[in-house]
Amino acid sequence: MSHIDTAAITMPTAPQWAEIREAVARLCDDFPDEYWRRLDREDAYPKDFVETLTESGFLAALIPEQYGGSGLPLSAAAAVLETIHDRGCNAAACHAQMYTMGTVLKHGSEAQKERYLPGIATGDLRLQAFGVTEPTTGSDTTQLKTRAERNGDGYVVNGQKVWTSRAFESDLMLLLARTTPAAECKKRSDGMSVFLIDMREALGNGLTLRKIDAMINHNTCEVFFDNLQIPADALVGEEGRGFRYIVDSMNAERILIAAECIGDAKFFLRKATEYANEREVFGRPIGANQGIQFPIAKAYAAAQAAELMVAKAAALFDAGAPAGEAANMAKLLAADASWEAAEVCMQVYGGFAFAREYGIERKWREARLYQTAPISKNMIYAYLGQHVLGLPRSY
């Protein structure tokens, strides 16, 4: 895509997609903090929230109209997810459908698109599980151990995935597995393939799920493959080129989660500002104290800057321009901005921040995740150092 003049890409002005934001905000008003606190207590999936998002068409934003979706760009999907988090809700239960969609749309066969996309658009099918991370390789995706070996008219899959969120709530899984041993490949990124697996058929027939008890209610699982038989038409695109296909989804994932982080930052800053104006100690609002006011202002500036990077990354992605650098920086800066705002909000509320009824500690726990997932900060630094700045490989 080197022919694209990235300097000519128009940066959006905020608030972009204002009508979408307003509609999503109204939808979220029906799911107040009490709803999310109850789910936390029960360690339950937000089924009603996801169904409402699906019925409204927002989860099908990126699916082309010919398959029953809205055919909107990534920036519109980012606006949806940002607003969900800004309103105190959590899109982690369903956001994977948006970024896994790119692999199927760009590299799937027409038969696969016609078979799956209309059902995903209506909610009859759920594509939420993204099987990439493994317990022994972590961020070193090129060294994953899960194998898919040809067996007659299909493949046999063996291996294990971890931190595969929403697997119990998904009908389909996008799986990255090695089809050629790493020792036989010229490049570390070669020899991996992507498969779209029907989990309804696979569960109990070689596919096993085990839920992970985690700090946040993220519905995440370990996934075990034991001689799972899958048909040849489960392969997405060409065999051996899966890592390249997944990179597109990873860039979309980082941009969309960065948008969620911006939403979180706005939530925390709004809560902190309101409380700092209302809470009086020693005869005046605590917001008059520089020790309260200045950290809020600093966090606000960081969030504003990060929001610009997210907008840039989405604009590049939508234009078909190389977006890896901007997507990684958007994720890095937005995650840091949301965490700074979360910490500030906790400090402003003081002891009351730990009371669940205020909804601050739940969002604080959720915001902490993105310091680590879906890619750690150190991996982003390594990417920028090597691929952007031209420094020696650090790992």
N, C-alpha and C positions, 0 to 999 in steps of 0.2 A: 504493500500500500504506500510505497515511497512517493508516488505521484501526488499524494494529497498534501496540499499546503496547510499544515496545521495552524499556521499563524493566521490564516483567513477564516478559521472556524469561529463563529460568533459565540461569545460567552453569553449564557442566559442571564436575564436580570431577575432578581427575586421580587416577589414570589412567583416562580414559574409554576405552571399548572395550578393556578389558583382555584379553579372550579373543582378539580380533583381533590385538592387539599380540604376544601370546605366540605365536600361530600364525605370524605373519609373521617373528618373530625366529627361530623354529625353521627356517623355510624359508631364511632368509638365512645360517644357519650352514653350509649346503651350498655357499655361494659366498664363500669367504674372500678375504682381500686378494690372495692369489696369483692368483686368477681374474681380478680386476680389473686387476692389474699386467700380466698376459699380454695382455688386451684392449687396454690402453694401448700396449704395444709393437707390437701388430699393427694398431692403429687399427681394431679390429673391433667389431661390434655384439654385445651380450650376449644372443645368441639363446636360449641355454639358460635364462638367468635369466628372460627375458620369457616364454618358454613355460611355465616352472614357475609363475610368477605367474598366467598365464592359466588354466592347468589347475586351479589352486587356487581360482579364482573371484574373486580379489582385484581383478583389472582390470575385472571386470564389476560391481563393488560398486554403482555408481550406476545401472545399467541396471535398469528395473523388472522384477519377477518375470515378468510376462506375456510379456516378450521374452527370457527366459532368464537374467536377471541376479539380483542379490540385493536390489535396491530399497532400498539403505541411503542414509542422508543423507550430506552432504558431510563432516561431522565424522568419519564412519567411514573415508572415503577418506583424509582427512588423517592419521588414525591409522596407516593402512597405509603411507603415504609417509614419515611421520616415522620410523616404526620401521625402514624400509629404510635410511634415512640414518644413524640411530642405530647400526645394526649394521655400518656401514662400507661398505655397498653404495651404489648410485646408481640412482635411479628415473627419471633424465632420459631413458632410452631408451624409456620407455613411459608416462610420466605424462600426456602430452597427451591420451590416449584419455579420461581422466577429465574433463578440463575442456572438451574440445570436445563432449563428450556433451550438455552442457546446451543448446547451440544446437539440436541435432537433437531433443532431448526436448521442449523448450518450444515450438519454432517449426516443426519439421518436420511434414510431412503424415503421416497414418496409414500411407499406402502406403510412404513412406520408412522409417518406423520398422519396419514389418513386413519390409521388404526387407533392411534393413541390420543392425538391432540384434541379432537372434538370432545372426547370423554373427559379429558383433563379440564377443558374449558368449562364444562357444565358441572364439574365436581363429581361425576360418576366414577372417575378414576383419579387417584391421588399420586402424584410424582413428587415425593418429599424426601426420599432417602438417597443420599449421595455417598457411595461406598468408596472412599479413597484412603483415609488414614488407617495405619496399622500399628499394633502395639510395639513392634520391634523396630520400625523405621521412622515413625513420627513424621517430621517435616521432610525427610529425605524420600520423597515420593518415588524417585527413579529406582529405588532399591526395594520396592514393595515385593512381598513374597507370594501373595495370592496368585495362583496359576489357573489359567483356562486353557486346557489342552484339547486339540481336535480329537473327536471320537465319532467316526462315521459321519452322520448328517448334522452333528452338533458339537458341543463342547462339554467338558467335564470341569467343574470349578472346585478347587480346594484352597482353603486358606482362612484368614480371619481379618476382620475389620473392627475398628474401635472408634468410639465417639461418632457413631453413625446416628445422628439425631432423627427423630420422628419415624424410625423404621417400623414400629408397631402401628403407626397411623398411616402407612403408605401402601399403595397397591403395586407400585413400580419402584425399582431401584436402578439408578445409573451407577454402574460398577466399573472401576478401573482395575484390570488384572493383567498380569504378564502372560503373553502368548509365546514369547521367545525368551529363553534364558538370558539373563543379563550378560553372561560370559560370551555369548554368541553375537552380541550386538556391538556395532562400531561406536555408537553413542549411547550414553547412559539413558537418554530419553527415548531410545528406540525399543521396539519389541513389546510395547504395552498396547492394549486394546480396550475399547469401551463397549459395554454391553448394557442393553435395556432389559432388565429382568422382571418378569411378572412374579411378584412375591406371593400372590395368591396361590399360584401353582407350586411354588418352590418351598413354602413353609411346610415343614414336616417331611419333606422329600429331599433332604440334603441341605436345607437352610434352617438355621436355628438362631433365635434372637434371645439376648439376655439384657434386661434393663440395668443401667448403671445408676446407682444412687449418688446424685451429684449435689453440689452446693446450690444450684438453681434448678427450677422446674423446667428442664430443657428436653425431656422425653428422649434421652440419648441412650444408645445401646451398643453392646458388642454383637457382632455378626459372625457366625461360623458357617463355613461352607465345607461340606463333607460329601464329596462325589456328587455334587449337584449337577444334574443333566439339564442343559439349556439348548434350545434349538439354534441352528446356524443363523436364522434371521433375527436373533437377539443382538448380533453384532451391529454396532453403529459405525458407519463409514468403512474405511479400510483397516484390515488387521495390521497391527503394529504401529499405527499412527495415533493411538489413543491419547498419549500424553499431550500432543499438540492440540487435540480437540478439547481436552479438559482445561487447557490454559485459558481458552476463551471464557469458559464457565467461571474459572477462578477470577478473572478480571472483573466479570460482571458481579460475582459474589462480593469481591472487595469493595466495589463501588456501592452496591446496595447496602451492605452492612455499614459502610461509612456513612451512608445517608441515615441509617437507624441511629448511629452514634450522634449525629447532628441533632436528631430528634430528641435523644436522651439529654444532650447538653441543654437544649432549649427548655425541656421539662425541669431540669435541676435549677437552671438560672431563674426561671419564672417562680418556682417554689421558694428559692432562696431570697429573691427580691421581695416577694410578697411578705414573707415571714419577717425579713429585716425591717420592713416598713411598719409592720403591725406590732411586733414584740417590743415591749418597753421595759428597760432595766435602768435603774438609777435616774428615773424621771425623763427618759427620752428614748426614741426608737434605737434599737441596736444598730440599725443601718447607718446612723450618724457617726459611728465609730470607724475609724480608718481600718482597724483590724478586721472588721467585717466588710466594709464597703470596698476596699481596694482588692481583696481576693476575688470578689464577685466581678468587679470590673475587669480584672485580668483574665478571668475565665471567659467572660463575654468576648473579649478581643480575640482570644484563642479560638473560640467557637466560630466567630465570624470569618477568620482567616481559613479555618478548616473547611467551612461551608463553600468558600470559593474554590478550593481545590477539588472538592467533591463535584461541584458543578462543571469544572474543567474536565475532569475525568469522564463524566457522563457525556459531555459534549463530544469529546474525542471518540468515545466508544460508539456513540450514535452516528458519527460521521464516517465510521469505518476506518479511522486512523489508528495507528499503534497507540494503545492505551495502557500498556503494562506499567510504565513509569508513573503516570498520573494515578492509576488505580491503586498502586502500592502506597504512594504518598498520601492519597486521600484516606485510605484505611489507617495509616499510621497517625496522621494528624487529627483525624476525626476521633479515633479511639482515645488519643491523649486528651483531646479537648473535652470529651464526654467524661473521662475519668477525673480530670481536674475540676469540672463542674460538679461532679458527684461528691468529691471530697469537700469542696467548698460548701455545698448544700448541707452535708452532714455536720460540718463545723458550725454553720449558721444556726441550725436547729438545736445544736447541743444535745442534751440527753434525750429530748423528744424525738430526735432522728432515729433512735433505736426502738421506738414504739411502733409496732407494725401498723397501727391505725393511720399513721401519717403517709404511708406508702413510699417513704424515702429509702428505707433500708432494703426493700425488695428491688427497687430500681438500681440502688447502689451495687447490690450483688450482681445484677444482670449486666451493668455497665463494666464491671471488672473483667468479665469474660473476654471482652474484645481487646484487652491488653495481650491476650494469649492466642485467641482463635479469631478467625479461621487460619490465620498465619501469625506467627510470633513477630514481635518487633525486630528481634535480631535477624530473622530471615529477610525482612524488608531492608534492613541496613545492608545485609550482605548482597542483596539484589542490586540496590542502588550503587553500592561500592564497586561491584564487578561490572554490571551491565550498563550502568549509566556513567559512572565516573572513570571507568577503565582501570580500576585497581586490580591487583592480583586476586585470584580466587581464594576465599578465606575458609572454604570448607570442601 
